[in-house]
Amino acid sequence: MVGYPIVKKTSHVVVVGAGVIGCAVAYELARRGARVHVIDRREVGQGATQASAGVLAPYITAHAGSKLLELGGRSLDLYDEFVARVVEDSGSAVQYVRSGTLEVACDADAAQRLQKTAGIYQDLGVAAYYLDRAAVHEAEPQLSERVLLGLVVASHGFVGATDLTNALRRAAGAHGVTFIPSTSAAKVSRCGDGLQVKTPVDTVVCDTVVMAAGSWSGQIEAEGEDPVPVRPVRGQLLHLGWPRSPPDRVIWTDRCYLVPWTDGSVLVGATVEDVGFDERATVAGIQQLIDMTCELVPVASKAWFQGVRVGLRPGTPDDLPAIGPSDRLAGLFYATGHFRNGVLLAPLTAQLVADYVLEGRRDAALEVTSLSRFTAS
Protein backbone atom coordinates (compact mmCIF):
# COMPACT_ATOMS: atom_id res chain seq x y z
CA MET A 1 0.00 0.00 0.00
CA VAL A 2 1.38 3.39 -0.99
CA GLY A 3 1.50 5.85 1.89
CA TYR A 4 0.52 9.49 1.62
CA PRO A 5 3.00 12.16 2.67
CA ILE A 6 2.01 14.48 5.48
CA VAL A 7 2.02 17.97 4.01
CA LYS A 8 1.71 21.00 6.24
CA LYS A 9 -0.30 23.91 4.92
CA THR A 10 -0.89 27.20 6.65
CA SER A 11 -4.26 28.92 6.69
CA HIS A 12 -5.76 31.58 8.88
CA VAL A 13 -9.03 29.65 9.35
CA VAL A 14 -9.99 26.06 8.61
CA VAL A 15 -13.71 25.38 8.27
CA VAL A 16 -14.61 21.74 8.79
CA GLY A 17 -17.77 21.08 6.80
CA ALA A 18 -18.93 22.17 3.34
CA GLY A 19 -22.68 22.27 3.76
CA VAL A 20 -24.64 25.50 3.62
CA ILE A 21 -23.37 26.55 7.07
CA GLY A 22 -19.71 25.81 6.33
CA CYS A 23 -19.88 27.54 2.95
CA ALA A 24 -21.65 30.60 4.38
CA VAL A 25 -19.08 30.88 7.17
CA ALA A 26 -16.15 30.46 4.78
CA TYR A 27 -17.54 33.09 2.43
CA GLU A 28 -18.16 35.62 5.19
CA LEU A 29 -14.71 35.11 6.71
CA ALA A 30 -12.99 35.40 3.33
CA ARG A 31 -14.84 38.48 2.18
CA ARG A 32 -13.66 40.16 5.39
CA GLY A 33 -10.07 39.31 4.54
CA ALA A 34 -9.37 35.93 6.17
CA ARG A 35 -7.44 33.14 4.48
CA VAL A 36 -9.70 30.10 4.56
CA HIS A 37 -9.56 26.39 3.82
CA VAL A 38 -12.72 24.25 3.82
CA ILE A 39 -12.43 20.50 4.27
CA ASP A 40 -15.19 17.92 4.05
CA ARG A 41 -15.54 14.20 3.57
CA ARG A 42 -17.98 14.90 0.73
CA GLU A 43 -18.32 17.27 -2.17
CA VAL A 44 -19.74 20.70 -1.38
CA GLY A 45 -23.37 20.63 -0.25
CA GLN A 46 -23.83 16.86 -0.52
CA GLY A 47 -24.81 16.22 3.10
CA ALA A 48 -28.00 17.39 4.77
CA THR A 49 -28.08 20.52 2.59
CA GLN A 50 -29.01 18.68 -0.59
CA ALA A 51 -32.07 17.24 1.16
CA SER A 52 -33.33 20.61 2.39
CA ALA A 53 -36.43 22.25 0.92
CA GLY A 54 -34.96 25.64 1.82
CA VAL A 55 -38.06 26.90 3.62
CA LEU A 56 -37.55 30.28 5.29
CA ALA A 57 -40.31 30.30 7.90
CA PRO A 58 -39.10 31.13 11.41
CA TYR A 59 -42.55 32.13 12.63
CA ILE A 60 -43.84 28.63 11.90
CA THR A 61 -40.85 26.45 12.74
CA ALA A 62 -40.23 28.07 16.16
CA HIS A 63 -42.79 28.14 18.95
CA ALA A 64 -43.85 31.41 20.54
CA GLY A 65 -41.42 32.36 23.28
CA SER A 66 -38.74 30.07 21.84
CA LYS A 67 -35.20 31.40 21.68
CA LEU A 68 -35.08 29.99 18.17
CA LEU A 69 -37.79 32.43 17.12
CA GLU A 70 -35.55 35.45 17.63
CA LEU A 71 -32.59 33.79 15.90
CA GLY A 72 -34.72 32.83 12.91
CA GLY A 73 -36.30 36.26 12.65
CA ARG A 74 -32.91 37.96 12.73
CA SER A 75 -31.54 35.68 10.06
CA LEU A 76 -34.58 36.12 7.82
CA ASP A 77 -34.07 39.89 8.00
CA LEU A 78 -30.57 39.39 6.59
CA TYR A 79 -31.64 37.24 3.68
CA ASP A 80 -32.38 39.79 0.93
CA GLU A 81 -28.97 41.43 1.24
CA PHE A 82 -27.25 38.08 1.80
CA VAL A 83 -28.58 36.50 -1.39
CA ALA A 84 -27.98 39.64 -3.46
CA ARG A 85 -24.35 39.78 -2.33
CA VAL A 86 -23.75 36.07 -2.94
CA VAL A 87 -25.28 36.29 -6.41
CA GLU A 88 -23.13 39.30 -7.27
CA ASP A 89 -19.91 37.77 -5.96
CA SER A 90 -20.54 34.36 -7.53
CA GLY A 91 -22.17 35.31 -10.81
CA SER A 92 -24.63 32.48 -10.17
CA ALA A 93 -28.42 32.41 -10.17
CA VAL A 94 -30.15 31.44 -6.92
CA GLN A 95 -33.80 30.51 -6.72
CA TYR A 96 -35.15 32.79 -4.00
CA VAL A 97 -38.84 33.53 -3.49
CA ARG A 98 -40.51 35.51 -0.71
CA SER A 99 -44.16 34.86 -1.58
CA GLY A 100 -45.10 33.93 1.98
CA THR A 101 -46.33 30.75 3.64
CA LEU A 102 -49.85 29.48 4.13
CA GLU A 103 -50.24 27.46 7.32
CA VAL A 104 -53.49 25.50 7.32
CA ALA A 105 -55.62 23.72 9.89
CA CYS A 106 -57.55 20.51 9.12
CA ASP A 107 -59.29 19.90 12.45
CA ALA A 108 -60.79 21.88 15.31
CA ASP A 109 -57.76 21.65 17.58
CA ALA A 110 -55.41 22.87 14.85
CA ALA A 111 -57.83 25.65 13.95
CA GLN A 112 -57.93 26.85 17.55
CA ARG A 113 -54.15 26.76 17.74
CA LEU A 114 -53.84 28.70 14.47
CA GLN A 115 -56.24 31.38 15.68
CA LYS A 116 -54.14 31.77 18.82
CA THR A 117 -51.01 31.93 16.68
CA ALA A 118 -52.47 34.78 14.65
CA GLY A 119 -52.72 36.84 17.83
CA ILE A 120 -49.15 36.02 18.80
CA TYR A 121 -47.90 37.13 15.40
CA GLN A 122 -49.77 40.39 15.77
CA ASP A 123 -48.13 40.99 19.16
CA LEU A 124 -44.71 40.33 17.57
CA GLY A 125 -45.39 42.80 14.77
CA VAL A 126 -45.25 40.04 12.14
CA ALA A 127 -47.22 40.76 8.98
CA ALA A 128 -49.80 37.96 8.85
CA TYR A 129 -53.44 37.64 7.91
CA TYR A 130 -56.10 35.08 8.71
CA LEU A 131 -58.16 33.26 6.05
CA ASP A 132 -61.51 31.68 6.91
CA ARG A 133 -62.70 28.52 5.18
CA ALA A 134 -64.00 30.26 2.08
CA ALA A 135 -60.99 32.52 1.76
CA VAL A 136 -58.40 29.77 2.18
CA HIS A 137 -59.99 27.68 -0.57
CA GLU A 138 -60.21 30.69 -2.81
CA ALA A 139 -56.53 31.38 -2.21
CA GLU A 140 -55.49 27.75 -2.84
CA PRO A 141 -58.26 25.85 -4.73
CA GLN A 142 -56.23 22.61 -4.73
CA LEU A 143 -56.56 22.20 -0.95
CA SER A 144 -58.64 19.38 0.46
CA GLU A 145 -62.13 20.15 1.75
CA ARG A 146 -60.77 19.07 5.14
CA VAL A 147 -58.90 22.38 5.39
CA LEU A 148 -60.85 24.67 7.73
CA LEU A 149 -58.81 27.86 7.71
CA GLY A 150 -55.37 29.29 7.06
CA LEU A 151 -52.83 31.86 8.14
CA VAL A 152 -50.54 33.66 5.69
CA VAL A 153 -47.17 35.05 6.82
CA ALA A 154 -46.12 37.40 4.05
CA SER A 155 -42.41 37.66 4.90
CA HIS A 156 -41.75 33.94 4.60
CA GLY A 157 -40.52 32.13 1.52
CA PHE A 158 -37.91 29.67 0.32
CA VAL A 159 -34.50 29.48 -1.29
CA GLY A 160 -32.93 26.79 -3.42
CA ALA A 161 -30.57 25.20 -0.90
CA THR A 162 -28.34 23.62 -3.55
CA ASP A 163 -28.37 26.80 -5.66
CA LEU A 164 -27.38 28.83 -2.62
CA THR A 165 -24.63 26.48 -1.49
CA ASN A 166 -23.09 26.28 -4.96
CA ALA A 167 -23.21 30.06 -5.24
CA LEU A 168 -21.59 30.40 -1.82
CA ARG A 169 -18.83 28.05 -2.95
CA ARG A 170 -18.15 30.16 -6.04
CA ALA A 171 -18.37 33.43 -4.11
CA ALA A 172 -16.02 32.08 -1.47
CA GLY A 173 -13.64 30.90 -4.19
CA ALA A 174 -13.67 34.37 -5.68
CA HIS A 175 -12.39 35.60 -2.31
CA GLY A 176 -9.61 33.02 -2.24
CA VAL A 177 -11.17 30.17 -0.25
CA THR A 178 -9.68 26.74 -0.98
CA PHE A 179 -12.02 23.74 -0.85
CA ILE A 180 -10.54 20.33 -0.08
CA PRO A 181 -13.26 17.70 -0.67
CA SER A 182 -13.09 13.99 0.10
CA THR A 183 -11.00 14.70 3.18
CA SER A 184 -12.38 13.95 6.62
CA ALA A 185 -11.12 15.70 9.73
CA ALA A 186 -9.98 13.22 12.38
CA LYS A 187 -8.68 15.44 15.18
CA VAL A 188 -8.25 19.09 16.12
CA SER A 189 -5.39 19.83 18.50
CA ARG A 190 -3.02 22.52 19.68
CA CYS A 191 -0.02 23.39 17.54
CA GLY A 192 2.21 26.12 18.95
CA ASP A 193 0.12 29.25 19.27
CA GLY A 194 -2.54 27.90 16.92
CA LEU A 195 -4.29 24.69 15.98
CA GLN A 196 -3.86 21.84 13.58
CA VAL A 197 -6.43 19.69 11.85
CA LYS A 198 -5.34 16.15 11.17
CA THR A 199 -6.89 14.22 8.30
CA PRO A 200 -6.00 10.75 6.97
CA VAL A 201 -3.63 12.29 4.41
CA ASP A 202 -2.73 15.75 5.64
CA THR A 203 -2.18 18.14 8.51
CA VAL A 204 -3.47 21.68 8.16
CA VAL A 205 -2.04 24.30 10.54
CA CYS A 206 -4.12 27.39 11.25
CA ASP A 207 -5.07 30.03 13.78
CA THR A 208 -8.73 29.07 14.09
CA VAL A 209 -10.92 26.05 13.35
CA VAL A 210 -14.66 26.41 12.76
CA MET A 211 -16.45 23.12 13.36
CA ALA A 212 -19.37 23.08 10.93
CA ALA A 213 -19.56 19.36 10.19
CA GLY A 214 -23.27 18.98 10.92
CA SER A 215 -24.25 15.56 12.24
CA TRP A 216 -20.61 14.47 12.15
CA SER A 217 -19.39 17.29 14.42
CA GLY A 218 -19.44 15.03 17.47
CA GLN A 219 -17.41 12.38 15.65
CA ILE A 220 -14.33 14.60 15.27
CA GLU A 221 -11.96 14.51 18.21
CA ALA A 222 -10.93 17.85 19.69
CA GLU A 223 -8.13 17.99 22.24
CA GLY A 224 -9.49 18.30 25.77
CA GLU A 225 -13.10 18.52 24.58
CA ASP A 226 -16.11 16.35 25.28
CA PRO A 227 -17.90 15.45 22.04
CA VAL A 228 -20.46 18.08 21.09
CA PRO A 229 -23.92 16.50 21.66
CA VAL A 230 -25.12 16.54 18.06
CA ARG A 231 -27.16 13.60 16.79
CA PRO A 232 -28.23 12.75 13.23
CA VAL A 233 -31.96 13.05 12.48
CA ARG A 234 -32.95 11.60 9.13
CA GLY A 235 -35.20 13.64 6.89
CA GLN A 236 -36.70 12.26 3.66
CA LEU A 237 -37.92 14.71 1.03
CA LEU A 238 -39.94 14.06 -2.14
CA HIS A 239 -39.51 15.94 -5.41
CA LEU A 240 -42.72 15.65 -7.44
CA GLY A 241 -43.77 16.68 -10.91
CA TRP A 242 -47.08 18.47 -10.41
CA PRO A 243 -50.15 17.81 -12.61
CA ARG A 244 -51.35 21.43 -12.46
CA SER A 245 -49.87 24.80 -11.75
CA PRO A 246 -48.28 24.45 -8.30
CA PRO A 247 -49.55 26.38 -5.26
CA ASP A 248 -48.74 30.07 -5.09
CA ARG A 249 -46.79 29.79 -1.85
CA VAL A 250 -45.39 27.30 0.64
CA ILE A 251 -48.21 25.31 2.27
CA TRP A 252 -47.54 24.13 5.80
CA THR A 253 -49.29 21.86 8.27
CA ASP A 254 -48.10 20.26 11.48
CA ARG A 255 -47.55 17.04 9.47
CA CYS A 256 -45.90 18.10 6.20
CA TYR A 257 -45.13 21.03 3.93
CA LEU A 258 -45.22 21.69 0.19
CA VAL A 259 -42.77 24.00 -1.56
CA PRO A 260 -43.71 25.17 -5.09
CA TRP A 261 -40.57 25.19 -7.21
CA THR A 262 -40.32 27.82 -9.93
CA ASP A 263 -40.04 25.09 -12.61
CA GLY A 264 -43.55 23.86 -11.74
CA SER A 265 -42.48 20.94 -9.56
CA VAL A 266 -43.13 20.62 -5.82
CA LEU A 267 -40.94 19.56 -2.91
CA VAL A 268 -42.70 17.67 -0.11
CA GLY A 269 -41.12 17.21 3.28
CA ALA A 270 -40.08 16.01 5.57
CA THR A 271 -39.82 13.04 7.86
CA VAL A 272 -38.14 13.32 11.27
CA GLU A 273 -36.47 10.01 12.14
CA ASP A 274 -33.96 9.14 14.88
CA VAL A 275 -32.23 6.25 13.13
CA GLY A 276 -28.56 7.07 13.63
CA PHE A 277 -26.27 7.46 10.64
CA ASP A 278 -28.62 5.75 8.21
CA GLU A 279 -29.12 7.79 5.02
CA ARG A 280 -31.28 5.31 3.13
CA ALA A 281 -34.66 6.29 1.71
CA THR A 282 -37.36 3.96 3.02
CA VAL A 283 -40.71 2.72 1.76
CA ALA A 284 -42.32 3.76 5.06
CA GLY A 285 -40.91 7.28 4.91
CA ILE A 286 -41.94 7.82 1.31
CA GLN A 287 -45.40 6.36 1.94
CA GLN A 288 -45.86 8.66 4.91
CA LEU A 289 -45.11 11.72 2.80
CA ILE A 290 -47.35 10.54 -0.04
CA ASP A 291 -50.28 9.89 2.29
CA MET A 292 -49.99 13.23 4.06
CA THR A 293 -49.65 15.12 0.78
CA CYS A 294 -52.67 13.47 -0.84
CA GLU A 295 -54.77 14.14 2.26
CA LEU A 296 -53.84 17.82 2.09
CA VAL A 297 -53.92 18.26 -1.70
CA PRO A 298 -55.84 15.43 -3.42
CA VAL A 299 -54.51 16.28 -6.89
CA ALA A 300 -51.10 15.08 -5.64
CA SER A 301 -52.27 11.54 -6.41
CA LYS A 302 -51.66 12.39 -10.07
CA ALA A 303 -48.14 13.72 -9.44
CA TRP A 304 -45.06 11.82 -10.60
CA PHE A 305 -41.72 11.17 -8.98
CA GLN A 306 -38.73 13.28 -9.87
CA GLY A 307 -36.62 12.14 -6.96
CA VAL A 308 -36.23 11.33 -3.28
CA ARG A 309 -33.62 13.10 -1.17
CA VAL A 310 -32.36 12.01 2.21
CA GLY A 311 -30.25 13.97 4.68
CA LEU A 312 -29.10 13.67 8.27
CA ARG A 313 -29.94 16.92 10.04
CA PRO A 314 -27.83 17.76 13.10
CA GLY A 315 -30.04 17.89 16.19
CA THR A 316 -29.11 18.95 19.73
CA PRO A 317 -30.82 18.11 23.04
CA ASP A 318 -32.76 21.39 23.04
CA ASP A 319 -33.08 21.81 19.23
CA LEU A 320 -31.08 25.05 19.36
CA PRO A 321 -27.87 25.35 17.32
CA ALA A 322 -24.46 25.06 18.94
CA ILE A 323 -22.64 28.23 17.93
CA GLY A 324 -19.76 29.63 19.95
CA PRO A 325 -16.15 29.26 21.04
CA SER A 326 -14.78 26.28 22.91
CA ASP A 327 -14.11 26.93 26.58
CA ARG A 328 -11.23 24.44 26.61
CA LEU A 329 -9.47 24.64 23.25
CA ALA A 330 -8.56 28.20 22.30
CA GLY A 331 -9.16 28.91 18.64
CA LEU A 332 -11.89 26.30 18.16
CA PHE A 333 -15.31 27.69 17.29
CA TYR A 334 -18.47 25.64 16.76
CA ALA A 335 -21.17 26.32 14.16
CA THR A 336 -23.29 23.19 14.16
CA GLY A 337 -26.49 21.60 15.47
CA HIS A 338 -28.87 23.65 13.30
CA PHE A 339 -31.31 20.72 12.95
CA ARG A 340 -34.04 21.77 10.46
CA ASN A 341 -32.97 25.41 10.30
CA GLY A 342 -29.53 25.33 8.70
CA VAL A 343 -30.55 27.14 5.52
CA LEU A 344 -32.60 29.71 7.42
CA LEU A 345 -29.84 30.42 9.95
CA ALA A 346 -26.91 30.46 7.52
CA PRO A 347 -26.64 34.28 7.15
CA LEU A 348 -26.83 34.92 10.89
CA THR A 349 -24.46 32.08 11.75
CA ALA A 350 -21.87 33.37 9.28
CA GLN A 351 -22.14 36.85 10.77
CA LEU A 352 -21.82 35.60 14.36
CA VAL A 353 -18.73 33.54 13.51
CA ALA A 354 -16.97 36.27 11.56
CA ASP A 355 -17.72 38.94 14.15
CA TYR A 356 -16.20 36.82 16.91
CA VAL A 357 -13.29 35.22 15.06
CA LEU A 358 -12.09 38.27 13.16
CA GLU A 359 -13.22 41.21 15.28
CA GLY A 360 -13.58 39.79 18.78
CA ARG A 361 -17.21 40.87 19.00
CA ARG A 362 -19.45 38.53 20.98
CA ASP A 363 -23.03 38.95 19.86
CA ALA A 364 -25.71 38.46 22.51
CA ALA A 365 -27.07 35.56 20.44
CA LEU A 366 -24.02 33.52 21.45
CA GLU A 367 -25.34 33.43 25.00
CA VAL A 368 -28.30 31.47 23.66
CA THR A 369 -26.27 29.16 21.43
CA SER A 370 -23.24 28.68 23.72
CA LEU A 371 -22.00 25.13 24.17
CA SER A 372 -21.66 25.76 27.90
CA ARG A 373 -25.38 24.98 28.25
CA PHE A 374 -24.62 21.32 27.60
CA THR A 375 -22.24 21.09 30.56
CA ALA A 376 -24.01 23.36 33.04
CA SER A 377 -25.01 21.56 36.25
ZILIN-V380102 format. One record per residue. N is the residue number from 1. RES is the residue in three letters. OMEGA is omega in radians with two decimals (999 if undefined). Layout:
# ZILIN-V380102
[[N/RES/OMEGA] [N/RES/OMEGA]]
This chain:
# ZILIN-V380102
[[1/MET/-3.12] [2/VAL/3.13] [3/GLY/3.10] [4/TYR/3.10] [5/PRO/3.05] [6/ILE/-3.08] [7/VAL/3.13] [8/LYS/3.08] [9/LYS/-3.12] [10/THR/3.12] [11/SER/3.13] [12/HIS/-3.13] [13/VAL/2.97] [14/VAL/3.05] [15/VAL/3.12] [16/VAL/-3.11] [17/GLY/-3.08] [18/ALA/2.96] [19/GLY/-3.09] [20/VAL/3.13] [21/ILE/-3.14] [22/GLY/-3.13] [23/CYS/3.11] [24/ALA/3.12] [25/VAL/-3.14] [26/ALA/3.13] [27/TYR/-3.10] [28/GLU/3.10] [29/LEU/-3.07] [30/ALA/-3.12] [31/ARG/3.04] [32/ARG/2.99] [33/GLY/-3.13] [34/ALA/2.96] [35/ARG/-2.94] [36/VAL/2.89] [37/HIS/3.03] [38/VAL/3.08] [39/ILE/-3.14] [40/ASP/3.12] [41/ARG/-3.13] [42/ARG/2.99] [43/GLU/-3.08] [44/VAL/3.02] [45/GLY/-3.05] [46/GLN/3.05] [47/GLY/-3.12] [48/ALA/-3.07] [49/THR/-3.07] [50/GLN/3.13] [51/ALA/3.14] [52/SER/3.06] [53/ALA/3.07] [54/GLY/-3.12] [55/VAL/3.12] [56/LEU/-3.00] [57/ALA/-3.08] [58/PRO/-3.06] [59/TYR/2.97] [60/ILE/-3.00] [61/THR/3.13] [62/ALA/3.13] [63/HIS/3.10] [64/ALA/-3.12] [65/GLY/3.13] [66/SER/3.06] [67/LYS/3.11] [68/LEU/-3.12] [69/LEU/3.14] [70/GLU/3.12] [71/LEU/-3.13] [72/GLY/3.11] [73/GLY/3.10] [74/ARG/-3.10] [75/SER/3.10] [76/LEU/3.12] [77/ASP/-3.14] [78/LEU/-2.87] [79/TYR/-3.11] [80/ASP/-3.13] [81/GLU/-3.13] [82/PHE/-3.12] [83/VAL/-3.14] [84/ALA/-3.12] [85/ARG/3.14] [86/VAL/3.11] [87/VAL/-3.14] [88/GLU/-3.08] [89/ASP/-3.09] [90/SER/-3.02] [91/GLY/-3.08] [92/SER/3.04] [93/ALA/3.09] [94/VAL/3.07] [95/GLN/-3.04] [96/TYR/-3.04] [97/VAL/3.10] [98/ARG/-3.12] [99/SER/3.10] [100/GLY/3.03] [101/THR/3.03] [102/LEU/3.07] [103/GLU/-3.05] [104/VAL/3.11] [105/ALA/-3.09] [106/CYS/3.08] [107/ASP/-3.02] [108/ALA/-3.13] [109/ASP/3.12] [110/ALA/3.12] [111/ALA/3.12] [112/GLN/3.13] [113/ARG/-3.11] [114/LEU/3.08] [115/GLN/3.08] [116/LYS/-3.14] [117/THR/3.13] [118/ALA/3.10] [119/GLY/3.11] [120/ILE/3.11] [121/TYR/3.14] [122/GLN/3.12] [123/ASP/3.13] [124/LEU/-3.10] [125/GLY/3.13] [126/VAL/3.14] [127/ALA/-3.13] [128/ALA/3.09] [129/TYR/-3.01] [130/TYR/3.09] [131/LEU/3.06] [132/ASP/-3.02] [133/ARG/-3.12] [134/ALA/-3.08] [135/ALA/-3.10] [136/VAL/3.11] [137/HIS/3.03] [138/GLU/-3.14] [139/ALA/-3.13] [140/GLU/-3.06] [141/PRO/-3.10] [142/GLN/-3.10] [143/LEU/3.08] [144/SER/3.07] [145/GLU/3.11] [146/ARG/-3.11] [147/VAL/-3.04] [148/LEU/-3.12] [149/LEU/-3.11] [150/GLY/3.13] [151/LEU/-3.13] [152/VAL/2.98] [153/VAL/-2.95] [154/ALA/-3.04] [155/SER/-3.11] [156/HIS/3.10] [157/GLY/3.11] [158/PHE/3.11] [159/VAL/3.07] [160/GLY/-3.04] [161/ALA/3.13] [162/THR/3.06] [163/ASP/-3.07] [164/LEU/-3.10] [165/THR/3.09] [166/ASN/3.09] [167/ALA/3.08] [168/LEU/3.10] [169/ARG/-3.13] [170/ARG/3.12] [171/ALA/3.09] [172/ALA/3.11] [173/GLY/3.11] [174/ALA/3.09] [175/HIS/3.00] [176/GLY/3.14] [177/VAL/3.07] [178/THR/3.10] [179/PHE/-3.14] [180/ILE/-3.12] [181/PRO/3.11] [182/SER/3.10] [183/THR/-3.12] [184/SER/3.07] [185/ALA/3.14] [186/ALA/-3.08] [187/LYS/3.01] [188/VAL/-3.09] [189/SER/3.12] [190/ARG/3.07] [191/CYS/-3.06] [192/GLY/3.12] [193/ASP/-3.10] [194/GLY/-3.12] [195/LEU/2.98] [196/GLN/3.09] [197/VAL/3.12] [198/LYS/3.04] [199/THR/3.13] [200/PRO/-3.04] [201/VAL/-2.92] [202/ASP/2.96] [203/THR/-3.12] [204/VAL/-3.13] [205/VAL/-3.06] [206/CYS/3.06] [207/ASP/-3.02] [208/THR/3.00] [209/VAL/3.03] [210/VAL/-3.12] [211/MET/-3.10] [212/ALA/-3.02] [213/ALA/3.06] [214/GLY/-3.08] [215/SER/-3.12] [216/TRP/-3.09] [217/SER/-3.14] [218/GLY/-3.14] [219/GLN/-3.08] [220/ILE/-3.09] [221/GLU/3.05] [222/ALA/-3.03] [223/GLU/3.09] [224/GLY/-3.06] [225/GLU/2.86] [226/ASP/3.13] [227/PRO/3.10] [228/VAL/-3.03] [229/PRO/3.10] [230/VAL/-3.13] [231/ARG/3.09] [232/PRO/3.07] [233/VAL/-3.06] [234/ARG/3.02] [235/GLY/3.07] [236/GLN/-3.03] [237/LEU/3.10] [238/LEU/2.99] [239/HIS/-3.01] [240/LEU/2.87] [241/GLY/-2.98] [242/TRP/-3.04] [243/PRO/3.11] [244/ARG/2.97] [245/SER/-3.09] [246/PRO/3.08] [247/PRO/-3.10] [248/ASP/-3.08] [249/ARG/3.06] [250/VAL/3.06] [251/ILE/-3.00] [252/TRP/2.93] [253/THR/3.11] [254/ASP/-3.12] [255/ARG/-3.14] [256/CYS/3.04] [257/TYR/3.12] [258/LEU/-3.14] [259/VAL/-3.11] [260/PRO/3.14] [261/TRP/-3.08] [262/THR/3.08] [263/ASP/3.12] [264/GLY/3.08] [265/SER/-3.08] [266/VAL/3.00] [267/LEU/3.14] [268/VAL/-3.13] [269/GLY/-0.40] [270/ALA/3.09] [271/THR/3.08] [272/VAL/-2.96] [273/GLU/3.05] [274/ASP/-3.07] [275/VAL/-3.12] [276/GLY/-3.07] [277/PHE/3.13] [278/ASP/-3.06] [279/GLU/-3.13] [280/ARG/2.96] [281/ALA/-3.09] [282/THR/3.08] [283/VAL/-3.10] [284/ALA/-3.13] [285/GLY/3.14] [286/ILE/3.13] [287/GLN/3.11] [288/GLN/-3.14] [289/LEU/3.12] [290/ILE/-3.11] [291/ASP/-3.11] [292/MET/-3.13] [293/THR/-3.13] [294/CYS/3.06] [295/GLU/-3.10] [296/LEU/-3.10] [297/VAL/-3.02] [298/PRO/-3.14] [299/VAL/3.12] [300/ALA/3.11] [301/SER/3.12] [302/LYS/3.12] [303/ALA/3.11] [304/TRP/-3.06] [305/PHE/2.95] [306/GLN/3.09] [307/GLY/3.01] [308/VAL/3.13] [309/ARG/-3.13] [310/VAL/3.10] [311/GLY/3.08] [312/LEU/-3.09] [313/ARG/-3.05] [314/PRO/3.13] [315/GLY/3.05] [316/THR/-3.12] [317/PRO/-3.13] [318/ASP/3.11] [319/ASP/3.00] [320/LEU/3.12] [321/PRO/3.07] [322/ALA/-3.10] [323/ILE/3.11] [324/GLY/-3.12] [325/PRO/3.00] [326/SER/3.07] [327/ASP/-3.02] [328/ARG/-3.07] [329/LEU/-3.09] [330/ALA/3.12] [331/GLY/3.10] [332/LEU/-3.11] [333/PHE/-3.12] [334/TYR/3.02] [335/ALA/-2.99] [336/THR/3.05] [337/GLY/-3.06] [338/HIS/3.08] [339/PHE/-3.07] [340/ARG/-2.99] [341/ASN/-3.11] [342/GLY/-3.13] [343/VAL/3.12] [344/LEU/-3.01] [345/LEU/-3.09] [346/ALA/-3.13] [347/PRO/-3.12] [348/LEU/3.14] [349/THR/3.13] [350/ALA/3.13] [351/GLN/-3.14] [352/LEU/-3.13] [353/VAL/-3.08] [354/ALA/3.11] [355/ASP/-3.09] [356/TYR/-3.02] [357/VAL/-3.03] [358/LEU/-3.05] [359/GLU/3.11] [360/GLY/-3.13] [361/ARG/-3.12] [362/ARG/3.13] [363/ASP/3.13] [364/ALA/3.13] [365/ALA/-3.13] [366/LEU/3.04] [367/GLU/3.12] [368/VAL/-3.02] [369/THR/-3.08] [370/SER/3.11] [371/LEU/3.14] [372/SER/-3.14] [373/ARG/-3.13] [374/PHE/-3.10] [375/THR/-3.12] [376/ALA/-3.14] [377/SER/999]]
